[in-house]
Amino acid sequence: MFSPMSSTVRATVVQASSVFYDTPATLDKAERFLKEAAELGSQFVVFPEAFIGGHPRGYNFADHSPRGKESFRKNHASAIN
């Protein structure tokens, strides 16, 4: 348990990708990582930026083709606001 007088905080850094276009599955994945970290005594857990909601690497928001528009729609639908 964290004590204000303690000089050490056990932290966990998660290096994982989200489940693209599937926010509920990503939340389940995050919950598994959080549970594992807690079992190992972690007091602080850090996830990648945009882990929930996702942001596919190399995604081109300027692609206005039908395929690009559909990808944007799916990405937008899975975002957290």
HTML snippet that shows the backbone in 3Dmol.js (N, CA, C, O; Angstrom):
<script src="https://3Dmol.org/build/3Dmol-min.js"></script>
<div id="view" style="width:600px;height:400px;position:relative"></div>
<script>
const pdb = `
ATOM      1  N   MET A   1       0.844  -1.182   0.000  1.00  0.00           N
ATOM      2  CA  MET A   1       0.000   0.000   0.000  1.00  0.00           C
ATOM      3  C   MET A   1       0.887   1.241   0.000  1.00  0.00           C
ATOM      4  O   MET A   1       1.937   1.268   0.641  1.00  0.00           O
ATOM      5  N   PHE A   2       0.453   2.258  -0.721  1.00  0.00           N
ATOM      6  CA  PHE A   2       1.232   3.491  -0.830  1.00  0.00           C
ATOM      7  C   PHE A   2       1.169   4.279   0.472  1.00  0.00           C
ATOM      8  O   PHE A   2       0.103   4.447   1.065  1.00  0.00           O
ATOM      9  N   SER A   3       2.314   4.750   0.896  1.00  0.00           N
ATOM     10  CA  SER A   3       2.398   5.589   2.085  1.00  0.00           C
ATOM     11  C   SER A   3       3.032   6.912   1.684  1.00  0.00           C
ATOM     12  O   SER A   3       4.022   6.913   0.952  1.00  0.00           O
ATOM     13  N   PRO A   4       2.492   8.043   2.142  1.00  0.00           N
ATOM     14  CA  PRO A   4       3.087   9.334   1.792  1.00  0.00           C
ATOM     15  C   PRO A   4       4.538   9.445   2.232  1.00  0.00           C
ATOM     16  O   PRO A   4       5.289  10.251   1.683  1.00  0.00           O
ATOM     17  N   MET A   5       4.941   8.656   3.204  1.00  0.00           N
ATOM     18  CA  MET A   5       6.310   8.711   3.701  1.00  0.00           C
ATOM     19  C   MET A   5       7.236   7.786   2.898  1.00  0.00           C
ATOM     20  O   MET A   5       8.455   7.837   3.060  1.00  0.00           O
ATOM     21  N   SER A   6       6.668   6.959   2.050  1.00  0.00           N
ATOM     22  CA  SER A   6       7.462   6.028   1.259  1.00  0.00           C
ATOM     23  C   SER A   6       8.234   6.775   0.176  1.00  0.00           C
ATOM     24  O   SER A   6       7.729   7.735  -0.406  1.00  0.00           O
ATOM     25  N   SER A   7       9.447   6.333  -0.086  1.00  0.00           N
ATOM     26  CA  SER A   7      10.257   6.973  -1.124  1.00  0.00           C
ATOM     27  C   SER A   7      10.253   6.165  -2.419  1.00  0.00           C
ATOM     28  O   SER A   7      10.875   6.571  -3.401  1.00  0.00           O
ATOM     29  N   THR A   8       9.562   5.030  -2.432  1.00  0.00           N
ATOM     30  CA  THR A   8       9.546   4.168  -3.608  1.00  0.00           C
ATOM     31  C   THR A   8       8.114   3.929  -4.074  1.00  0.00           C
ATOM     32  O   THR A   8       7.223   3.649  -3.273  1.00  0.00           O
ATOM     33  N   VAL A   9       7.913   4.044  -5.371  1.00  0.00           N
ATOM     34  CA  VAL A   9       6.636   3.717  -5.981  1.00  0.00           C
ATOM     35  C   VAL A   9       6.931   2.676  -7.053  1.00  0.00           C
ATOM     36  O   VAL A   9       7.779   2.885  -7.920  1.00  0.00           O
ATOM     37  N   ARG A  10       6.230   1.566  -6.985  1.00  0.00           N
ATOM     38  CA  ARG A  10       6.407   0.520  -8.001  1.00  0.00           C
ATOM     39  C   ARG A  10       5.506   0.854  -9.182  1.00  0.00           C
ATOM     40  O   ARG A  10       4.292   0.989  -9.032  1.00  0.00           O
ATOM     41  N   ALA A  11       6.111   0.984 -10.352  1.00  0.00           N
ATOM     42  CA  ALA A  11       5.367   1.339 -11.560  1.00  0.00           C
ATOM     43  C   ALA A  11       5.508   0.250 -12.614  1.00  0.00           C
ATOM     44  O   ALA A  11       6.497  -0.482 -12.657  1.00  0.00           O
ATOM     45  N   THR A  12       4.498   0.167 -13.455  1.00  0.00           N
ATOM     46  CA  THR A  12       4.507  -0.762 -14.582  1.00  0.00           C
ATOM     47  C   THR A  12       4.258   0.041 -15.848  1.00  0.00           C
ATOM     48  O   THR A  12       3.363   0.885 -15.887  1.00  0.00           O
ATOM     49  N   VAL A  13       5.040  -0.217 -16.872  1.00  0.00           N
ATOM     50  CA  VAL A  13       4.842   0.405 -18.176  1.00  0.00           C
ATOM     51  C   VAL A  13       4.357  -0.684 -19.126  1.00  0.00           C
ATOM     52  O   VAL A  13       5.041  -1.687 -19.334  1.00  0.00           O
ATOM     53  N   VAL A  14       3.191  -0.485 -19.692  1.00  0.00           N
ATOM     54  CA  VAL A  14       2.602  -1.452 -20.613  1.00  0.00           C
ATOM     55  C   VAL A  14       3.010  -1.079 -22.031  1.00  0.00           C
ATOM     56  O   VAL A  14       2.791   0.050 -22.471  1.00  0.00           O
ATOM     57  N   GLN A  15       3.599  -2.024 -22.737  1.00  0.00           N
ATOM     58  CA  GLN A  15       3.925  -1.833 -24.147  1.00  0.00           C
ATOM     59  C   GLN A  15       3.046  -2.785 -24.934  1.00  0.00           C
ATOM     60  O   GLN A  15       3.385  -3.953 -25.118  1.00  0.00           O
ATOM     61  N   ALA A  16       1.924  -2.282 -25.393  1.00  0.00           N
ATOM     62  CA  ALA A  16       0.954  -3.105 -26.115  1.00  0.00           C
ATOM     63  C   ALA A  16       0.135  -2.210 -27.019  1.00  0.00           C
ATOM     64  O   ALA A  16       0.058  -0.998 -26.817  1.00  0.00           O
ATOM     65  N   SER A  17      -0.471  -2.820 -28.011  1.00  0.00           N
ATOM     66  CA  SER A  17      -1.358  -2.060 -28.888  1.00  0.00           C
ATOM     67  C   SER A  17      -2.798  -2.318 -28.485  1.00  0.00           C
ATOM     68  O   SER A  17      -3.113  -3.318 -27.839  1.00  0.00           O
ATOM     69  N   SER A  18      -3.653  -1.407 -28.874  1.00  0.00           N
ATOM     70  CA  SER A  18      -5.075  -1.591 -28.628  1.00  0.00           C
ATOM     71  C   SER A  18      -5.616  -2.599 -29.641  1.00  0.00           C
ATOM     72  O   SER A  18      -4.927  -2.970 -30.591  1.00  0.00           O
ATOM     73  N   VAL A  19      -6.855  -3.035 -29.425  1.00  0.00           N
ATOM     74  CA  VAL A  19      -7.542  -3.868 -30.406  1.00  0.00           C
ATOM     75  C   VAL A  19      -8.273  -2.885 -31.306  1.00  0.00           C
ATOM     76  O   VAL A  19      -9.332  -2.374 -30.939  1.00  0.00           O
ATOM     77  N   PHE A  20      -7.717  -2.616 -32.479  1.00  0.00           N
ATOM     78  CA  PHE A  20      -8.230  -1.562 -33.339  1.00  0.00           C
ATOM     79  C   PHE A  20      -9.703  -1.752 -33.663  1.00  0.00           C
ATOM     80  O   PHE A  20     -10.151  -2.851 -33.987  1.00  0.00           O
ATOM     81  N   TYR A  21     -10.431  -0.673 -33.569  1.00  0.00           N
ATOM     82  CA  TYR A  21     -11.854  -0.596 -33.873  1.00  0.00           C
ATOM     83  C   TYR A  21     -12.715  -1.426 -32.925  1.00  0.00           C
ATOM     84  O   TYR A  21     -13.874  -1.702 -33.236  1.00  0.00           O
ATOM     85  N   ASP A  22     -12.175  -1.830 -31.776  1.00  0.00           N
ATOM     86  CA  ASP A  22     -12.947  -2.633 -30.817  1.00  0.00           C
ATOM     87  C   ASP A  22     -12.654  -2.145 -29.401  1.00  0.00           C
ATOM     88  O   ASP A  22     -11.844  -2.733 -28.684  1.00  0.00           O
ATOM     89  N   THR A  23     -13.323  -1.065 -29.011  1.00  0.00           N
ATOM     90  CA  THR A  23     -13.089  -0.457 -27.702  1.00  0.00           C
ATOM     91  C   THR A  23     -13.395  -1.407 -26.552  1.00  0.00           C
ATOM     92  O   THR A  23     -12.602  -1.468 -25.612  1.00  0.00           O
ATOM     93  N   PRO A  24     -14.516  -2.166 -26.569  1.00  0.00           N
ATOM     94  CA  PRO A  24     -14.758  -3.097 -25.461  1.00  0.00           C
ATOM     95  C   PRO A  24     -13.645  -4.133 -25.295  1.00  0.00           C
ATOM     96  O   PRO A  24     -13.266  -4.457 -24.169  1.00  0.00           O
ATOM     97  N   ALA A  25     -13.121  -4.653 -26.404  1.00  0.00           N
ATOM     98  CA  ALA A  25     -12.024  -5.628 -26.317  1.00  0.00           C
ATOM     99  C   ALA A  25     -10.751  -4.959 -25.791  1.00  0.00           C
ATOM    100  O   ALA A  25      -9.987  -5.584 -25.056  1.00  0.00           O
ATOM    101  N   THR A  26     -10.519  -3.707 -26.159  1.00  0.00           N
ATOM    102  CA  THR A  26      -9.357  -2.973 -25.658  1.00  0.00           C
ATOM    103  C   THR A  26      -9.479  -2.739 -24.158  1.00  0.00           C
ATOM    104  O   THR A  26      -8.492  -2.856 -23.430  1.00  0.00           O
ATOM    105  N   LEU A  27     -10.687  -2.409 -23.686  1.00  0.00           N
ATOM    106  CA  LEU A  27     -10.894  -2.227 -22.251  1.00  0.00           C
ATOM    107  C   LEU A  27     -10.661  -3.530 -21.494  1.00  0.00           C
ATOM    108  O   LEU A  27     -10.084  -3.521 -20.406  1.00  0.00           O
ATOM    109  N   ASP A  28     -11.105  -4.645 -22.060  1.00  0.00           N
ATOM    110  CA  ASP A  28     -10.842  -5.953 -21.442  1.00  0.00           C
ATOM    111  C   ASP A  28      -9.344  -6.226 -21.371  1.00  0.00           C
ATOM    112  O   ASP A  28      -8.844  -6.729 -20.365  1.00  0.00           O
ATOM    113  N   LYS A  29      -8.635  -5.892 -22.444  1.00  0.00           N
ATOM    114  CA  LYS A  29      -7.183  -6.080 -22.492  1.00  0.00           C
ATOM    115  C   LYS A  29      -6.496  -5.221 -21.432  1.00  0.00           C
ATOM    116  O   LYS A  29      -5.596  -5.689 -20.735  1.00  0.00           O
ATOM    117  N   ALA A  30      -6.925  -3.966 -21.315  1.00  0.00           N
ATOM    118  CA  ALA A  30      -6.353  -3.069 -20.304  1.00  0.00           C
ATOM    119  C   ALA A  30      -6.611  -3.608 -18.906  1.00  0.00           C
ATOM    120  O   ALA A  30      -5.732  -3.563 -18.046  1.00  0.00           O
ATOM    121  N   GLU A  31      -7.812  -4.117 -18.681  1.00  0.00           N
ATOM    122  CA  GLU A  31      -8.149  -4.673 -17.368  1.00  0.00           C
ATOM    123  C   GLU A  31      -7.247  -5.850 -17.005  1.00  0.00           C
ATOM    124  O   GLU A  31      -6.830  -5.988 -15.855  1.00  0.00           O
ATOM    125  N   ARG A  32      -6.949  -6.692 -17.987  1.00  0.00           N
ATOM    126  CA  ARG A  32      -6.026  -7.822 -17.731  1.00  0.00           C
ATOM    127  C   ARG A  32      -4.634  -7.319 -17.353  1.00  0.00           C
ATOM    128  O   ARG A  32      -4.012  -7.845 -16.430  1.00  0.00           O
ATOM    129  N   PHE A  33      -4.145  -6.299 -18.065  1.00  0.00           N
ATOM    130  CA  PHE A  33      -2.830  -5.733 -17.730  1.00  0.00           C
ATOM    131  C   PHE A  33      -2.839  -5.103 -16.341  1.00  0.00           C
ATOM    132  O   PHE A  33      -1.886  -5.266 -15.578  1.00  0.00           O
ATOM    133  N   LEU A  34      -3.908  -4.387 -16.011  1.00  0.00           N
ATOM    134  CA  LEU A  34      -4.000  -3.748 -14.694  1.00  0.00           C
ATOM    135  C   LEU A  34      -4.026  -4.785 -13.577  1.00  0.00           C
ATOM    136  O   LEU A  34      -3.378  -4.609 -12.545  1.00  0.00           O
ATOM    137  N   LYS A  35      -4.768  -5.857 -13.784  1.00  0.00           N
ATOM    138  CA  LYS A  35      -4.848  -6.923 -12.774  1.00  0.00           C
ATOM    139  C   LYS A  35      -3.474  -7.560 -12.574  1.00  0.00           C
ATOM    140  O   LYS A  35      -3.038  -7.766 -11.442  1.00  0.00           O
ATOM    141  N   GLU A  36      -2.799  -7.868 -13.673  1.00  0.00           N
ATOM    142  CA  GLU A  36      -1.466  -8.474 -13.573  1.00  0.00           C
ATOM    143  C   GLU A  36      -0.489  -7.535 -12.863  1.00  0.00           C
ATOM    144  O   GLU A  36       0.290  -7.972 -12.016  1.00  0.00           O
ATOM    145  N   ALA A  37      -0.531  -6.263 -13.205  1.00  0.00           N
ATOM    146  CA  ALA A  37       0.367  -5.296 -12.573  1.00  0.00           C
ATOM    147  C   ALA A  37       0.090  -5.198 -11.079  1.00  0.00           C
ATOM    148  O   ALA A  37       1.020  -5.146 -10.274  1.00  0.00           O
ATOM    149  N   ALA A  38      -1.188  -5.175 -10.707  1.00  0.00           N
ATOM    150  CA  ALA A  38      -1.546  -5.104  -9.286  1.00  0.00           C
ATOM    151  C   ALA A  38      -1.069  -6.348  -8.543  1.00  0.00           C
ATOM    152  O   ALA A  38      -0.590  -6.255  -7.413  1.00  0.00           O
ATOM    153  N   GLU A  39      -1.199  -7.508  -9.177  1.00  0.00           N
ATOM    154  CA  GLU A  39      -0.740  -8.753  -8.555  1.00  0.00           C
ATOM    155  C   GLU A  39       0.773  -8.744  -8.318  1.00  0.00           C
ATOM    156  O   GLU A  39       1.275  -9.403  -7.407  1.00  0.00           O
ATOM    157  N   LEU A  40       1.487  -7.985  -9.153  1.00  0.00           N
ATOM    158  CA  LEU A  40       2.944  -7.869  -9.010  1.00  0.00           C
ATOM    159  C   LEU A  40       3.333  -6.727  -8.068  1.00  0.00           C
ATOM    160  O   LEU A  40       4.517  -6.460  -7.867  1.00  0.00           O
ATOM    161  N   GLY A  41       2.337  -6.060  -7.496  1.00  0.00           N
ATOM    162  CA  GLY A  41       2.601  -4.998  -6.526  1.00  0.00           C
ATOM    163  C   GLY A  41       2.737  -3.610  -7.106  1.00  0.00           C
ATOM    164  O   GLY A  41       3.181  -2.688  -6.422  1.00  0.00           O
ATOM    165  N   SER A  42       2.359  -3.453  -8.361  1.00  0.00           N
ATOM    166  CA  SER A  42       2.465  -2.128  -8.982  1.00  0.00           C
ATOM    167  C   SER A  42       1.454  -1.165  -8.379  1.00  0.00           C
ATOM    168  O   SER A  42       0.314  -1.531  -8.091  1.00  0.00           O
ATOM    169  N   GLN A  43       1.896   0.068  -8.196  1.00  0.00           N
ATOM    170  CA  GLN A  43       1.034   1.125  -7.657  1.00  0.00           C
ATOM    171  C   GLN A  43       0.658   2.149  -8.728  1.00  0.00           C
ATOM    172  O   GLN A  43      -0.216   2.991  -8.516  1.00  0.00           O
ATOM    173  N   PHE A  44       1.321   2.069  -9.869  1.00  0.00           N
ATOM    174  CA  PHE A  44       1.136   3.057 -10.928  1.00  0.00           C
ATOM    175  C   PHE A  44       1.339   2.332 -12.249  1.00  0.00           C
ATOM    176  O   PHE A  44       2.370   1.687 -12.442  1.00  0.00           O
ATOM    177  N   VAL A  45       0.373   2.424 -13.168  1.00  0.00           N
ATOM    178  CA  VAL A  45       0.452   1.729 -14.452  1.00  0.00           C
ATOM    179  C   VAL A  45       0.304   2.748 -15.576  1.00  0.00           C
ATOM    180  O   VAL A  45      -0.613   3.568 -15.564  1.00  0.00           O
ATOM    181  N   VAL A  46       1.212   2.690 -16.543  1.00  0.00           N
ATOM    182  CA  VAL A  46       1.210   3.623 -17.670  1.00  0.00           C
ATOM    183  C   VAL A  46       0.954   2.841 -18.954  1.00  0.00           C
ATOM    184  O   VAL A  46       1.609   1.836 -19.230  1.00  0.00           O
ATOM    185  N   PHE A  47      -0.011   3.325 -19.731  1.00  0.00           N
ATOM    186  CA  PHE A  47      -0.336   2.732 -21.026  1.00  0.00           C
ATOM    187  C   PHE A  47       0.107   3.682 -22.138  1.00  0.00           C
ATOM    188  O   PHE A  47       0.301   4.872 -21.889  1.00  0.00           O
ATOM    189  N   PRO A  48       0.270   3.173 -23.362  1.00  0.00           N
ATOM    190  CA  PRO A  48       0.631   4.052 -24.472  1.00  0.00           C
ATOM    191  C   PRO A  48      -0.437   5.123 -24.716  1.00  0.00           C
ATOM    192  O   PRO A  48      -1.617   4.926 -24.424  1.00  0.00           O
ATOM    193  N   GLU A  49       0.004   6.243 -25.249  1.00  0.00           N
ATOM    194  CA  GLU A  49      -0.929   7.307 -25.615  1.00  0.00           C
ATOM    195  C   GLU A  49      -1.955   6.746 -26.598  1.00  0.00           C
ATOM    196  O   GLU A  49      -1.595   6.011 -27.517  1.00  0.00           O
ATOM    197  N   ALA A  50      -3.200   7.082 -26.412  1.00  0.00           N
ATOM    198  CA  ALA A  50      -4.310   6.654 -27.278  1.00  0.00           C
ATOM    199  C   ALA A  50      -4.503   5.146 -27.276  1.00  0.00           C
ATOM    200  O   ALA A  50      -4.980   4.583 -28.262  1.00  0.00           O
ATOM    201  N   PHE A  51      -4.133   4.475 -26.168  1.00  0.00           N
ATOM    202  CA  PHE A  51      -4.336   3.025 -26.086  1.00  0.00           C
ATOM    203  C   PHE A  51      -5.819   2.699 -26.229  1.00  0.00           C
ATOM    204  O   PHE A  51      -6.193   1.808 -26.992  1.00  0.00           O
ATOM    205  N   ILE A  52      -6.657   3.420 -25.497  1.00  0.00           N
ATOM    206  CA  ILE A  52      -8.097   3.209 -25.606  1.00  0.00           C
ATOM    207  C   ILE A  52      -8.615   4.165 -26.678  1.00  0.00           C
ATOM    208  O   ILE A  52      -8.433   5.379 -26.594  1.00  0.00           O
ATOM    209  N   GLY A  53      -9.244   3.605 -27.655  1.00  0.00           N
ATOM    210  CA  GLY A  53      -9.689   4.385 -28.812  1.00  0.00           C
ATOM    211  C   GLY A  53      -8.769   4.143 -29.996  1.00  0.00           C
ATOM    212  O   GLY A  53      -9.191   4.206 -31.151  1.00  0.00           O
ATOM    213  N   GLY A  54      -7.530   3.870 -29.699  1.00  0.00           N
ATOM    214  CA  GLY A  54      -6.564   3.504 -30.725  1.00  0.00           C
ATOM    215  C   GLY A  54      -6.228   4.607 -31.703  1.00  0.00           C
ATOM    216  O   GLY A  54      -6.991   5.555 -31.884  1.00  0.00           O
ATOM    217  N   HIS A  55      -5.115   4.473 -32.309  1.00  0.00           N
ATOM    218  CA  HIS A  55      -4.689   5.349 -33.396  1.00  0.00           C
ATOM    219  C   HIS A  55      -3.704   4.536 -34.226  1.00  0.00           C
ATOM    220  O   HIS A  55      -2.517   4.482 -33.905  1.00  0.00           O
ATOM    221  N   PRO A  56      -4.190   3.903 -35.290  1.00  0.00           N
ATOM    222  CA  PRO A  56      -3.309   3.041 -36.087  1.00  0.00           C
ATOM    223  C   PRO A  56      -2.081   3.777 -36.597  1.00  0.00           C
ATOM    224  O   PRO A  56      -2.184   4.866 -37.160  1.00  0.00           O
ATOM    225  N   ARG A  57      -0.927   3.173 -36.395  1.00  0.00           N
ATOM    226  CA  ARG A  57       0.330   3.761 -36.855  1.00  0.00           C
ATOM    227  C   ARG A  57       0.290   3.924 -38.376  1.00  0.00           C
ATOM    228  O   ARG A  57      -0.101   3.011 -39.104  1.00  0.00           O
ATOM    229  N   GLY A  58       0.691   5.075 -38.825  1.00  0.00           N
ATOM    230  CA  GLY A  58       0.729   5.336 -40.255  1.00  0.00           C
ATOM    231  C   GLY A  58      -0.629   5.667 -40.858  1.00  0.00           C
ATOM    232  O   GLY A  58      -0.764   5.756 -42.078  1.00  0.00           O
ATOM    233  N   TYR A  59      -1.627   5.849 -40.012  1.00  0.00           N
ATOM    234  CA  TYR A  59      -2.964   6.137 -40.505  1.00  0.00           C
ATOM    235  C   TYR A  59      -2.975   7.485 -41.221  1.00  0.00           C
ATOM    236  O   TYR A  59      -2.422   8.463 -40.718  1.00  0.00           O
ATOM    237  N   ASN A  60      -3.599   7.535 -42.382  1.00  0.00           N
ATOM    238  CA  ASN A  60      -3.627   8.741 -43.198  1.00  0.00           C
ATOM    239  C   ASN A  60      -5.025   9.364 -43.149  1.00  0.00           C
ATOM    240  O   ASN A  60      -5.934   8.914 -43.847  1.00  0.00           O
ATOM    241  N   PHE A  61      -5.190  10.393 -42.329  1.00  0.00           N
ATOM    242  CA  PHE A  61      -6.485  11.038 -42.210  1.00  0.00           C
ATOM    243  C   PHE A  61      -6.840  11.846 -43.459  1.00  0.00           C
ATOM    244  O   PHE A  61      -7.979  12.296 -43.590  1.00  0.00           O
ATOM    245  N   ALA A  62      -5.905  12.036 -44.362  1.00  0.00           N
ATOM    246  CA  ALA A  62      -6.176  12.806 -45.577  1.00  0.00           C
ATOM    247  C   ALA A  62      -6.665  11.929 -46.723  1.00  0.00           C
ATOM    248  O   ALA A  62      -6.935  12.432 -47.814  1.00  0.00           O
ATOM    249  N   ASP A  63      -6.783  10.626 -46.489  1.00  0.00           N
ATOM    250  CA  ASP A  63      -7.236   9.700 -47.535  1.00  0.00           C
ATOM    251  C   ASP A  63      -8.756   9.822 -47.683  1.00  0.00           C
ATOM    252  O   ASP A  63      -9.505   9.374 -46.815  1.00  0.00           O
ATOM    253  N   HIS A  64      -9.205  10.428 -48.779  1.00  0.00           N
ATOM    254  CA  HIS A  64     -10.635  10.667 -48.988  1.00  0.00           C
ATOM    255  C   HIS A  64     -11.266   9.641 -49.927  1.00  0.00           C
ATOM    256  O   HIS A  64     -12.380   9.837 -50.413  1.00  0.00           O
ATOM    257  N   SER A  65     -10.552   8.556 -50.176  1.00  0.00           N
ATOM    258  CA  SER A  65     -11.119   7.483 -50.988  1.00  0.00           C
ATOM    259  C   SER A  65     -12.203   6.776 -50.173  1.00  0.00           C
ATOM    260  O   SER A  65     -12.266   6.966 -48.959  1.00  0.00           O
ATOM    261  N   PRO A  66     -13.056   5.967 -50.806  1.00  0.00           N
ATOM    262  CA  PRO A  66     -14.064   5.223 -50.040  1.00  0.00           C
ATOM    263  C   PRO A  66     -13.440   4.358 -48.930  1.00  0.00           C
ATOM    264  O   PRO A  66     -13.980   4.269 -47.828  1.00  0.00           O
ATOM    265  N   ARG A  67     -12.317   3.735 -49.229  1.00  0.00           N
ATOM    266  CA  ARG A  67     -11.636   2.920 -48.217  1.00  0.00           C
ATOM    267  C   ARG A  67     -11.138   3.787 -47.057  1.00  0.00           C
ATOM    268  O   ARG A  67     -11.277   3.412 -45.892  1.00  0.00           O
ATOM    269  N   GLY A  68     -10.560   4.943 -47.378  1.00  0.00           N
ATOM    270  CA  GLY A  68     -10.072   5.855 -46.348  1.00  0.00           C
ATOM    271  C   GLY A  68     -11.204   6.402 -45.492  1.00  0.00           C
ATOM    272  O   GLY A  68     -11.068   6.529 -44.275  1.00  0.00           O
ATOM    273  N   LYS A  69     -12.316   6.725 -46.131  1.00  0.00           N
ATOM    274  CA  LYS A  69     -13.479   7.234 -45.391  1.00  0.00           C
ATOM    275  C   LYS A  69     -14.033   6.163 -44.448  1.00  0.00           C
ATOM    276  O   LYS A  69     -14.419   6.472 -43.321  1.00  0.00           O
ATOM    277  N   GLU A  70     -14.073   4.925 -44.896  1.00  0.00           N
ATOM    278  CA  GLU A  70     -14.564   3.842 -44.048  1.00  0.00           C
ATOM    279  C   GLU A  70     -13.621   3.611 -42.872  1.00  0.00           C
ATOM    280  O   GLU A  70     -14.076   3.384 -41.751  1.00  0.00           O
ATOM    281  N   SER A  71     -12.314   3.667 -43.115  1.00  0.00           N
ATOM    282  CA  SER A  71     -11.349   3.532 -42.016  1.00  0.00           C
ATOM    283  C   SER A  71     -11.514   4.652 -41.005  1.00  0.00           C
ATOM    284  O   SER A  71     -11.467   4.414 -39.798  1.00  0.00           O
ATOM    285  N   PHE A  72     -11.708   5.872 -41.490  1.00  0.00           N
ATOM    286  CA  PHE A  72     -11.910   7.001 -40.580  1.00  0.00           C
ATOM    287  C   PHE A  72     -13.193   6.812 -39.771  1.00  0.00           C
ATOM    288  O   PHE A  72     -13.209   7.072 -38.568  1.00  0.00           O
ATOM    289  N   ARG A  73     -14.268   6.361 -40.424  1.00  0.00           N
ATOM    290  CA  ARG A  73     -15.537   6.147 -39.733  1.00  0.00           C
ATOM    291  C   ARG A  73     -15.369   5.116 -38.614  1.00  0.00           C
ATOM    292  O   ARG A  73     -15.864   5.319 -37.505  1.00  0.00           O
ATOM    293  N   LYS A  74     -14.672   4.011 -38.900  1.00  0.00           N
ATOM    294  CA  LYS A  74     -14.459   2.980 -37.890  1.00  0.00           C
ATOM    295  C   LYS A  74     -13.592   3.497 -36.742  1.00  0.00           C
ATOM    296  O   LYS A  74     -13.858   3.200 -35.577  1.00  0.00           O
ATOM    297  N   ASN A  75     -12.567   4.263 -37.068  1.00  0.00           N
ATOM    298  CA  ASN A  75     -11.697   4.828 -36.037  1.00  0.00           C
ATOM    299  C   ASN A  75     -12.474   5.813 -35.171  1.00  0.00           C
ATOM    300  O   ASN A  75     -12.344   5.797 -33.947  1.00  0.00           O
ATOM    301  N   HIS A  76     -13.277   6.665 -35.793  1.00  0.00           N
ATOM    302  CA  HIS A  76     -14.079   7.636 -35.058  1.00  0.00           C
ATOM    303  C   HIS A  76     -15.103   6.938 -34.150  1.00  0.00           C
ATOM    304  O   HIS A  76     -15.315   7.354 -33.011  1.00  0.00           O
ATOM    305  N   ALA A  77     -15.725   5.888 -34.658  1.00  0.00           N
ATOM    306  CA  ALA A  77     -16.737   5.164 -33.881  1.00  0.00           C
ATOM    307  C   ALA A  77     -16.137   4.491 -32.638  1.00  0.00           C
ATOM    308  O   ALA A  77     -16.834   4.304 -31.641  1.00  0.00           O
ATOM    309  N   SER A  78     -14.865   4.133 -32.695  1.00  0.00           N
ATOM    310  CA  SER A  78     -14.243   3.449 -31.558  1.00  0.00           C
ATOM    311  C   SER A  78     -13.575   4.403 -30.594  1.00  0.00           C
ATOM    312  O   SER A  78     -13.022   3.974 -29.581  1.00  0.00           O
ATOM    313  N   ALA A  79     -13.615   5.701 -30.892  1.00  0.00           N
ATOM    314  CA  ALA A  79     -12.971   6.701 -30.036  1.00  0.00           C
ATOM    315  C   ALA A  79     -13.776   6.897 -28.759  1.00  0.00           C
ATOM    316  O   ALA A  79     -14.983   6.660 -28.721  1.00  0.00           O
ATOM    317  N   ILE A  80     -13.087   7.332 -27.724  1.00  0.00           N
ATOM    318  CA  ILE A  80     -13.713   7.669 -26.450  1.00  0.00           C
ATOM    319  C   ILE A  80     -13.852   9.179 -26.395  1.00  0.00           C
ATOM    320  O   ILE A  80     -12.880   9.898 -26.625  1.00  0.00           O
ATOM    321  N   ASN A  81     -15.031   9.664 -26.097  1.00  0.00           N
ATOM    322  CA  ASN A  81     -15.191  11.123 -25.966  1.00  0.00           C
ATOM    323  C   ASN A  81     -15.801  11.480 -24.642  1.00  0.00           C
ATOM    324  O   ASN A  81     -16.009  12.660 -24.357  1.00  0.00           O
TER     325      ASN A  81
END
`;
const viewer = $3Dmol.createViewer("view");
viewer.addModel(pdb, "pdb");
viewer.setStyle({}, {cartoon: {color: "spectrum"}});
viewer.zoomTo();
viewer.render();
</script>
